[in-house]
């Protein structure tokens, strides 16, 4: 199976109808949609490097989702009732509501920090930071998400790219914030790698 070299939204559903509706209505150079039945989730999960950016699903089955997403910053949006074991899903009653939520996540912008095309993020200084999937995952959950084990890599990206943001964890929920007193802005020449 071919591996995705672009930010991937993995759509988990028995039939491809939700995948079709979302990919048709949310066409973007920032993401790629991939459909998988729950039974094939693990195979399709590993086709996304390093893992899917976001999971969208519908139906009563989620396959190995809980095991695969454990300790990774992968937000889950679900149409209808979330399956057993997927307690952290943001649940939507309609595909239009789900699509609107996904559209907001794709368009995330916090103080000039936004998603770069295909992979990585564009910093407020205009630098494209690549190989920061943990930061991309946290950005996909603007209201916060359950704390995850790779949180130190988010802080490392913030420090490496001199981003004026901080990571806060409260009650097991982690989110990205603009601090009240911004960090000093450090501007340096950086080669942009990985853009086309």
N, C-alpha and C positions, 0 to 999 in steps of 0.2 A: 504494500500500500504506500502511495506517495505521501511524504510528510509535508505538512503545511508550513510555509515560510512566512506566513502572515498571521496576524492576530485572529484567532479562531473562536467563533461562537458555535459550540456544539449543541445541536438541537436533538434532544432525546424524546422520541415519540414512536409509537407503533407504525404510523403512516407518515408520509412526508408532507402533509398538508400545512402544518405550522411552519416547517422549514421553508416551504414554497412561498407562503404569505410573507414571512419576515424577509427572506432574501429578495423578494420582488419589491417590497415596500421600503426597505432600508438599505438599498444598494449604496455602498460606501467604499472608498479606497482604504479606509481604516480597518475594515474587518472582512472576514470570509466566513460564510455559514457552511457548516457541514452537518448533514443529517445522519442519525444512527438510531436503529431500534435499541431499546434497553438491553436486549440480549447481546448486542455487538458493541456495547459502550466501551469496554476495555480496549478492544482493537482500535476503534476510532479515536479514543483518548490518546493513545500512543502515536497517532499520526499527526498530532498537534505538538509542535516544539515550543517550549519544553513541556507545556501542558495547555489545555484549552484556556482561553482568556476568560470565558464566561460560559455557563451552562444555561440553556433554556429548555424546558421540558413540559410535557403534558402526559396525562395518563397515570395509572396506578403503580407502574413499575419504573424504578430508576436504575435497575441493574446494579453494577458495582460502584455507583457514584459515591456513596459514603466512604468506601475504602479508598478509592482513587483520589478523592479531593481532601482526604484527611491531612491536615496540617499544611495545606496549600491555599494561597489567596485566590480562590475561584468562586466568585459569586454565583448563586443559583436563582434563576427566575422560573416560576412554574405557573402554567395555565391550569386553573382549577385547583382542587385539593392536592397538596404536596403528598408524595408517597411516604409511607412509613419509613422512618429513619432519616428523612431529609428535613429536619426541623428548622434549618437556617434559611430555607428558601423564601424569597419574596414572592408571595402568591398573588395572582391576578385573576379576576373573574372573566375578563374578555381578552381576546388577542390584541384588540386595539389598545387596551390599557397596558398590556405587556409590551407592545411595540413602542408606545410612548415612553415607558420607563427605559427600555433599551436605547431609544434615540437619545434620551438625556444622558445616559451613561457614555455613549459613544462621543457625545459632544462635550464631555467633561472639560472644564477649564477652571482652575483654581489659581488666581493670581498670575495667569499667563502660562501655567503648566497645563499642557494638553497632549493628546495622543499624536504621535507622528504617523505618517502613512506607513502601512504594513506592520511595522514593529517599532518599539521604543517610544520615547516621549520627547516632546519639544519643550525645552526649559524656557522660563521667562526671558532668558538672555538670547534665545534663538538657537541654542545648541541642541542637536539631536542626541539624546542619550540612548544608547542601545544596550542590549543585554541586561535589562532591568525588569524582568517579568514580575517580580514581587511588587514593585512599585506600580506597574500597569494593573495588576490585580487589585491592589488597594484603591487605585483611582477608579476602578470599575464599580466600586461601592462607596459613592460619595457620602452616604449617611453612616458609613462604617460597616464592619463585618466582624465575625468572630475572630479572636486573636489566632494567629498561626505561627508555626515554629520558625519560619524564615524571616521574621520581622527585623532581625538585625541587618539583613541585606537591604531592606528599605532604607534604614538609617545610613548604611554605607553609601547607597546611591545619592541620598540627600547630601551627605558630606562630600562625596567625590565631585558632584556637579554643582556644589555651592548653592543648593536650592534653599530659598527662604521659607522652608516649611518645617513642621514638626509632626511627629507621630505621637498620638496620645492613646492610651489604653485605659478604659474605664469600664468596670463591670464585665470584663471579658470581651468587650467590643473595642476594636481598634479603628482609628480614622486618621486622615491626613488633615492638618490644620495650617492656616496662616497664623503665626504667633502675633500677639499684640505688639511686641517689639521685634521687628524683622531683623534677621541676621544681616551683617554687613554684606553687601553685594560685592562679589569678587568676579571681575571680568578677566578672562584669559583666552588666548587663541587656542581653540581645540579643533582638530580635524573632525569633520563629520563623516562617520563611517556607517555604511549600511543603508544609505538613502539612494533612491533612483529617480 
